[in-house]
């Protein structure tokens, strides 16, 4: 009987079978921190945007695309969702002329349940309980972005060369001298907004009364346009994404910081857009439209969390981030796209590890020195914590059970009462992610003895030395007497 062996023909067949089975329905490798909320029932997405109803912690998502050609049509859809999933509340697939008609931007009112939606053709809709109501007809001038003032008294809408203001009843034109915007962010106190994409080497400024531009000179580069801007939710500091294809490339961005002193460059990175997304507690931000780079405490780091996922926005309670992906899916009819919506949870070990490993947070006891000796039971302890923006508190302890709060975080200090002998002093810092950093040292306490109370049982020290002296005198006299007798 001839023995059968596995030859090269068998190997080729196995490889072909494996390739066919794995490419039929490709799904990217996923981190445990991501939960898929579902597939978006669309073949193509030209624009996608999200906004949150703060009072209900729910979101509205708009998506759509325009297909211009022999079979031209325009898809517009609105979805409503929360942390558990989403549903379709509006969709249309219209046949129009060769102009674009898709949705472009959405913004929920910060204090009520109605929402503004803009279109790439210049239309504006109001979405409320009564349905979708058009409040401005198309004029072929795109409205790129909508941004509500934090108190909800009005919204500003930006086009390529104009700015509109909506007060809930009517639209007014803002005197912007031919400037528009594609992205806007309000200062935490609501006094002014910074506007992106208003021109070269400048950023827009609007305080509700006046529009003006601010030069972004001083960053070390010229010919840049502002692609995205986002204020920290806790301080008057904004991140700004600057683009210049000739310098940074088509997907390259310079991230700069803005505060009362002006602009200062931070670092260069790459991404799919200039979108910047702050965590609601202000501890860090994802930059450039994806989760591959993050900003924290003055620097950019590479995180590689998202696996090609594109950020949309955080839930108001900060418990999860909404993101989306597109996978190329080959079928017998040709190539189609598979779009998915994802929820990224923030109470995960992976995020905590990223903060510790990449941000390199550290805690150190500076004084007293490890192994030192003291003669006092009361001791002053101080130390430092690096990368303090996420640190909430620092505590010290003598036993690791009862903790005492210290003053400060970057440079912290506190007082402890020790016991005679060997003591272990513990210190710990607690971050907003509930990460706990620790350090410990050994201190020996030696309390000096009191000479006035040192005794020998039955005697005091003075009596002992007197008696010793008398004995020595008697011995000395006896020795002298013995010597004298020998001499005689």
VMD Tcl script that draws the C-alpha trace (Angstrom):
set ca {
  {0.00 0.00 0.00}
  {1.35 3.38 -1.01}
  {1.86 5.80 1.86}
  {0.09 9.14 1.28}
  {1.95 12.34 2.17}
  {0.94 15.99 2.25}
  {2.40 17.67 -0.79}
  {2.57 21.21 -2.12}
  {-0.78 20.77 -3.91}
  {-2.52 20.09 -0.59}
  {-0.90 23.14 1.01}
  {-2.09 25.42 -1.82}
  {-5.66 24.08 -1.51}
  {-5.66 24.66 2.28}
  {-4.35 28.21 1.84}
  {-7.02 28.98 -0.74}
  {-9.77 27.64 1.52}
  {-8.45 29.63 4.47}
  {-8.19 32.83 2.40}
  {-11.72 32.43 1.02}
  {-13.26 31.79 4.44}
  {-11.43 34.67 6.12}
  {-12.12 37.28 3.41}
  {-15.82 36.57 2.97}
  {-16.87 38.64 5.99}
  {-13.83 40.48 7.37}
  {-14.16 41.86 10.89}
  {-11.36 43.85 12.48}
  {-9.83 42.63 15.73}
  {-11.58 44.32 18.61}
  {-10.55 45.44 22.07}
  {-12.68 44.32 25.01}
  {-13.45 47.97 25.74}
  {-15.56 48.33 22.58}
  {-19.17 47.25 22.34}
  {-20.88 47.26 18.94}
  {-24.24 49.05 19.11}
  {-25.21 47.82 15.65}
  {-24.76 48.21 11.91}
  {-25.83 51.38 10.16}
  {-28.19 50.45 7.28}
  {-26.27 52.42 4.67}
  {-24.13 51.65 1.63}
  {-22.11 54.84 1.84}
  {-21.52 57.75 4.21}
  {-20.57 61.18 2.96}
  {-20.99 62.93 6.32}
  {-21.73 61.80 9.84}
  {-22.29 63.85 12.99}
  {-23.68 63.36 16.49}
  {-25.16 65.55 19.22}
  {-26.44 64.77 22.71}
  {-29.67 65.50 24.57}
  {-28.09 66.31 27.94}
  {-31.23 65.93 30.01}
  {-31.78 62.35 28.80}
  {-28.18 61.23 28.06}
  {-29.33 60.16 24.59}
  {-27.91 61.06 21.20}
  {-29.06 61.94 17.70}
  {-26.90 60.79 14.80}
  {-27.21 62.09 11.24}
  {-25.65 60.34 8.25}
  {-26.06 60.46 4.51}
  {-24.47 60.67 1.12}
  {-25.08 61.93 -2.39}
  {-24.79 59.73 -5.44}
  {-24.34 61.94 -8.50}
  {-24.35 60.26 -11.89}
  {-26.70 58.24 -14.13}
  {-28.58 56.95 -11.05}
  {-28.33 60.05 -8.86}
  {-30.04 59.97 -5.49}
  {-29.55 61.46 -2.04}
  {-29.75 59.49 1.22}
  {-30.46 61.27 4.51}
  {-31.01 59.42 7.81}
  {-31.47 60.34 11.47}
  {-30.92 57.84 14.28}
  {-31.68 58.15 17.99}
  {-29.82 56.09 20.56}
  {-28.33 55.59 24.00}
  {-25.84 53.29 25.70}
  {-27.78 50.17 24.71}
  {-28.47 50.77 21.00}
  {-30.14 53.01 18.43}
  {-33.14 53.20 16.10}
  {-34.05 55.01 12.88}
  {-36.32 58.04 13.37}
  {-36.11 59.46 9.84}
  {-34.76 58.36 6.48}
  {-35.24 59.36 2.87}
  {-33.77 58.35 -0.46}
  {-34.69 61.13 -2.88}
  {-34.05 61.67 -6.57}
  {-32.81 65.19 -7.18}
  {-30.70 67.09 -9.65}
  {-26.91 67.01 -9.66}
  {-26.58 69.19 -6.56}
  {-25.71 67.78 -3.14}
  {-28.48 67.47 -0.57}
  {-27.11 65.40 2.33}
  {-27.20 66.31 6.02}
  {-24.04 68.01 7.25}
  {-24.26 68.99 10.94}
  {-26.49 68.50 13.98}
  {-26.67 70.29 17.35}
  {-29.11 69.57 20.19}
  {-30.30 72.50 22.29}
  {-28.42 72.37 25.65}
  {-31.54 72.87 27.77}
  {-34.47 71.45 25.78}
  {-35.33 68.56 23.47}
  {-35.26 70.17 20.05}
  {-32.39 69.94 17.57}
  {-31.04 71.92 14.63}
  {-29.79 70.14 11.51}
  {-28.02 71.73 8.55}
  {-27.56 70.51 5.00}
  {-24.74 70.75 2.52}
  {-27.17 72.56 0.22}
  {-27.80 75.35 2.77}
  {-31.04 73.99 4.21}
  {-31.80 74.12 7.95}
  {-34.22 71.83 9.76}
  {-35.64 71.75 13.25}
  {-36.18 68.28 14.74}
  {-38.72 68.16 17.58}
  {-41.62 66.03 18.81}
  {-43.65 67.26 15.85}
  {-41.12 65.85 13.41}
  {-38.61 67.35 10.99}
  {-39.50 70.94 10.03}
  {-37.55 72.90 7.43}
  {-36.86 76.47 8.58}
  {-34.56 77.53 5.72}
  {-34.67 76.40 2.11}
  {-31.58 75.46 0.16}
  {-29.54 78.14 -1.58}
  {-26.65 75.91 -2.69}
  {-24.34 77.37 0.00}
  {-23.30 74.65 2.46}
  {-23.76 75.11 6.19}
  {-20.85 73.19 7.64}
  {-21.36 73.45 11.37}
  {-23.85 74.41 14.10}
  {-22.86 75.41 17.64}
  {-25.13 76.45 20.51}
  {-24.09 79.00 23.08}
  {-23.77 77.07 26.40}
  {-26.85 78.75 27.89}
  {-28.93 77.98 24.78}
  {-29.94 81.57 24.02}
  {-28.75 81.29 20.40}
  {-26.84 79.12 17.95}
  {-24.30 80.11 15.33}
  {-24.16 78.37 11.93}
  {-21.11 78.53 9.70}
  {-20.81 78.37 5.94}
  {-17.84 78.89 3.67}
  {-18.05 82.69 3.69}
  {-20.90 83.56 6.07}
  {-22.12 83.11 9.65}
  {-25.77 82.93 10.68}
  {-27.32 83.33 14.12}
  {-30.50 81.54 15.20}
  {-32.35 82.78 18.31}
  {-35.12 80.19 18.23}
  {-37.42 82.33 16.14}
  {-35.46 83.79 13.25}
  {-32.12 83.79 11.43}
  {-29.83 86.82 11.30}
  {-26.64 87.36 9.35}
  {-23.52 88.00 11.45}
  {-21.18 90.66 10.14}
  {-18.17 88.42 9.58}
  {-16.56 90.24 6.63}
  {-16.86 87.21 4.39}
  {-15.59 84.68 6.95}
  {-17.31 81.40 7.80}
  {-16.36 78.36 9.87}
  {-16.39 74.56 9.84}
  {-15.91 73.95 13.56}
  {-16.61 75.98 16.69}
  {-16.00 75.63 20.42}
  {-17.16 77.80 23.31}
  {-15.07 78.80 26.30}
  {-16.26 77.07 29.50}
  {-17.78 80.32 30.79}
  {-19.67 80.83 27.51}
  {-18.23 84.30 26.90}
  {-16.81 83.62 23.45}
  {-16.29 80.96 20.78}
  {-13.27 80.08 18.68}
  {-14.08 79.30 15.03}
  {-12.02 77.01 12.80}
  {-11.35 77.30 9.07}
  {-11.99 81.02 8.81}
  {-8.83 81.71 6.83}
  {-5.07 81.16 6.52}
  {-2.93 81.79 9.63}
  {-5.91 82.94 11.66}
  {-8.74 81.70 13.87}
  {-12.18 83.27 14.28}
  {-13.44 84.84 17.53}
  {-17.09 85.59 18.30}
  {-18.48 86.91 21.60}
  {-22.14 87.23 20.64}
  {-21.71 90.84 19.56}
  {-18.57 91.12 17.48}
  {-16.71 88.81 15.10}
  {-12.98 89.21 14.57}
  {-9.97 87.11 13.67}
  {-6.91 86.29 15.78}
  {-3.52 85.66 14.20}
  {-1.96 82.26 14.87}
  {1.52 83.54 14.12}
  {4.22 82.51 16.54}
  {3.67 78.77 16.18}
  {6.71 78.41 13.95}
  {4.81 77.65 10.72}
  {3.02 79.81 8.16}
  {0.35 79.07 5.60}
  {-1.69 76.99 8.08}
  {-5.45 76.75 8.38}
  {-7.29 75.74 11.56}
  {-9.06 72.43 10.91}
  {-10.49 71.83 14.38}
  {-10.80 73.46 17.79}
  {-12.05 72.29 21.18}
  {-11.98 73.92 24.62}
  {-11.24 71.91 27.72}
  {-14.48 71.58 29.72}
  {-12.74 72.64 32.95}
  {-10.45 75.55 32.04}
  {-9.90 78.31 29.50}
  {-7.56 76.25 27.37}
  {-8.26 75.01 23.86}
  {-6.59 72.50 21.58}
  {-6.29 73.57 17.95}
  {-5.56 71.32 14.95}
  {-3.62 73.09 12.18}
  {-3.19 71.74 8.65}
  {-0.84 72.55 5.83}
  {-0.57 69.88 3.14}
  {2.76 71.19 1.88}
  {4.37 70.93 5.34}
  {2.51 68.22 7.26}
  {1.11 66.11 4.39}
  {-2.51 65.33 3.52}
  {-3.24 63.59 6.84}
  {-0.79 65.51 9.02}
  {-1.70 68.04 11.70}
  {0.08 70.33 14.11}
  {-1.66 70.39 17.49}
  {-1.33 73.70 19.29}
  {-2.62 75.05 22.56}
  {-4.50 78.31 23.06}
  {-4.91 80.28 26.29}
  {-4.84 83.90 27.39}
  {-1.18 84.22 26.38}
  {-1.83 83.10 22.79}
  {-0.90 80.02 20.77}
  {1.95 77.60 21.40}
  {2.80 74.44 19.41}
  {2.56 71.06 21.16}
  {3.40 68.34 18.64}
  {2.70 66.95 15.17}
  {0.55 63.90 14.46}
  {-1.60 62.26 11.79}
  {-5.28 61.44 11.61}
  {-8.43 61.22 9.53}
  {-9.68 64.75 10.39}
  {-9.02 67.76 12.56}
  {-11.69 66.72 15.07}
  {-10.71 66.98 18.76}
  {-12.73 65.22 21.46}
  {-12.24 66.03 25.15}
  {-13.24 63.66 27.91}
  {-15.98 65.47 29.92}
  {-13.80 65.61 33.04}
  {-11.06 67.40 31.07}
  {-8.35 64.86 31.88}
  {-7.41 64.05 28.27}
  {-8.51 64.44 24.65}
  {-8.42 62.30 21.52}
  {-7.08 64.30 18.57}
  {-7.34 64.20 14.78}
  {-10.62 62.32 14.57}
  {-9.33 58.95 15.79}
  {-8.16 57.23 18.96}
  {-4.55 56.70 17.91}
  {-3.24 59.88 19.55}
  {-4.17 61.58 22.80}
  {-3.37 64.83 24.57}
  {-2.62 64.86 28.28}
  {-0.98 67.49 30.48}
  {0.91 69.36 27.79}
  {1.96 66.52 25.49}
  {0.72 64.16 22.78}
  {1.12 60.41 23.14}
  {0.45 57.49 20.83}
  {-2.34 55.36 22.27}
  {-3.42 52.99 19.47}
  {-6.71 52.31 21.25}
  {-9.21 52.62 18.46}
  {-8.13 50.12 15.79}
  {-9.12 52.56 13.01}
  {-12.22 53.74 14.85}
  {-13.27 57.35 14.29}
  {-14.52 59.41 17.21}
  {-17.94 61.06 17.30}
  {-18.42 62.34 20.84}
  {-18.65 61.56 24.55}
  {-21.87 60.93 26.43}
  {-22.66 63.86 28.77}
  {-22.01 61.68 31.84}
  {-18.59 60.73 30.46}
  {-19.21 56.99 30.72}
  {-18.64 56.13 27.06}
  {-17.45 57.51 23.75}
  {-19.33 57.01 20.50}
  {-17.22 55.93 17.50}
  {-17.79 54.44 14.05}
  {-15.97 52.20 11.61}
  {-16.22 51.21 7.97}
  {-15.20 47.77 6.69}
  {-14.85 46.93 2.99}
  {-17.06 43.94 2.27}
  {-16.73 42.10 -1.06}
  {-19.87 40.43 -2.42}
  {-20.88 38.81 -5.69}
  {-22.49 42.09 -6.78}
  {-19.36 44.14 -6.18}
  {-17.84 46.07 -3.33}
  {-20.02 47.52 -0.57}
  {-19.24 49.12 2.76}
  {-20.25 47.90 6.19}
  {-20.67 50.67 8.76}
  {-20.81 49.99 12.49}
  {-21.50 52.16 15.53}
  {-19.43 51.48 18.64}
  {-19.57 52.32 22.32}
  {-16.19 52.75 23.99}
  {-16.39 52.34 27.77}
  {-14.03 54.31 29.99}
  {-14.12 52.28 33.23}
  {-11.76 49.66 31.82}
  {-8.39 48.31 32.87}
  {-7.03 49.13 29.41}
  {-7.64 52.86 29.82}
  {-6.07 52.77 33.27}
  {-3.02 51.02 31.86}
  {-2.76 53.59 29.08}
  {-2.80 56.43 31.60}
  {-0.13 54.79 33.76}
  {2.14 53.45 31.02}
  {1.94 56.21 28.43}
  {1.43 59.22 30.68}
  {4.03 57.80 33.11}
  {2.35 59.03 36.28}
  {4.55 58.53 39.36}
  {4.46 59.15 43.11}
  {7.56 59.66 45.31}
  {8.21 60.33 49.00}
  {11.05 62.87 49.12}
  {11.35 63.37 52.87}
  {12.18 61.75 55.23}
  {14.80 59.56 53.54}
  {14.24 55.83 53.50}
  {16.00 54.18 56.48}
  {16.46 57.44 58.38}
  {16.56 57.61 62.21}
  {14.72 60.22 64.28}
  {14.19 60.81 67.99}
  {10.72 62.34 67.55}
  {7.42 60.50 67.17}
  {5.96 63.40 65.15}
  {7.28 63.62 61.58}
  {6.70 65.80 58.52}
  {6.30 63.90 55.21}
  {6.44 65.45 51.73}
  {6.78 64.32 48.14}
  {5.79 64.83 44.51}
  {3.43 63.45 41.86}
  {4.24 63.81 38.17}
  {1.52 64.30 35.49}
  {-0.91 65.72 38.02}
  {-3.89 66.62 35.83}
  {-5.63 63.33 36.56}
  {-4.67 63.12 40.27}
  {-7.49 63.88 42.71}
  {-5.79 63.43 46.10}
  {-2.70 62.22 47.96}
  {-2.82 60.43 51.34}
  {-0.30 59.07 53.88}
  {-0.55 56.35 56.51}
  {1.44 54.62 59.27}
  {-0.26 51.27 58.93}
  {-1.77 51.21 55.41}
  {-5.27 51.17 56.95}
  {-5.95 54.63 58.36}
  {-5.18 57.27 55.71}
  {-4.64 61.00 56.27}
  {-5.23 63.52 53.47}
  {-2.25 65.63 52.41}
  {-2.06 69.21 51.24}
  {-1.47 69.58 47.48}
  {-0.99 67.05 44.68}
  {2.01 68.05 42.52}
  {3.94 68.89 45.67}
  {2.19 67.34 48.63}
  {2.88 67.24 52.37}
  {1.38 66.02 55.63}
  {2.15 65.12 59.28}
  {2.20 61.67 60.90}
  {2.56 60.43 64.48}
  {4.87 57.41 64.66}
  {5.60 54.87 67.40}
  {8.97 54.10 68.98}
  {10.87 51.54 66.95}
  {10.59 50.66 63.23}
  {7.81 52.34 61.23}
  {6.68 51.99 57.60}
  {5.31 55.20 56.10}
  {2.90 54.67 53.18}
  {1.84 57.25 50.57}
  {-0.73 56.87 47.81}
  {-2.31 59.05 45.10}
  {-5.77 58.46 43.63}
  {-6.55 59.57 40.05}
  {-9.83 60.37 38.31}
  {-9.57 56.89 36.76}
  {-9.26 55.38 40.28}
  {-5.66 54.47 39.55}
  {-3.70 54.22 42.80}
  {0.04 54.97 42.82}
  {1.99 54.08 45.95}
  {5.35 54.58 47.63}
  {6.69 53.58 51.06}
  {9.76 54.11 53.27}
  {11.10 52.84 56.63}
  {11.81 55.24 59.50}
  {13.26 54.24 62.89}
  {12.24 56.20 65.99}
  {14.69 56.06 68.93}
  {13.48 57.89 72.01}
  {16.46 58.92 74.30}
  {16.50 57.55 77.90}
  {16.09 59.84 80.98}
  {19.36 59.81 83.07}
  {17.56 61.07 86.17}
  {15.56 57.86 86.46}
  {18.15 55.19 85.60}
  {18.40 52.74 88.55}
  {19.75 49.36 89.57}
  {17.21 47.31 91.53}
  {17.61 48.06 95.26}
  {20.10 50.87 94.73}
  {20.39 54.22 93.06}
  {23.41 55.09 90.95}
  {24.98 57.51 93.49}
  {24.95 54.90 96.27}
  {26.45 52.36 93.90}
  {29.42 54.57 93.02}
  {29.98 55.55 96.71}
  {30.04 51.92 97.76}
  {32.40 51.09 94.89}
  {34.76 53.88 95.99}
  {34.83 52.66 99.64}
  {35.63 49.11 98.51}
  {38.50 50.33 96.36}
  {39.94 52.38 99.26}
  {39.80 49.37 101.62}
  {41.53 47.16 99.02}
  {44.18 49.80 98.49}
  {44.87 50.10 102.25}
  {45.14 46.35 102.65}
  {47.66 46.17 99.82}
  {49.77 48.89 101.45}
  {49.68 47.10 104.83}
  {50.82 43.83 103.24}
  {53.74 45.53 101.55}
  {54.87 47.15 104.85}
  {54.79 43.80 106.70}
  {56.93 42.17 103.99}
  {59.48 44.97 104.29}
  {59.78 44.54 108.05}
}
mol new
graphics top color blue
foreach p $ca { graphics top sphere $p radius 0.5 }
foreach p [lrange $ca 0 end-1] q [lrange $ca 1 end] { graphics top cylinder $p $q radius 0.2 }
display resetview
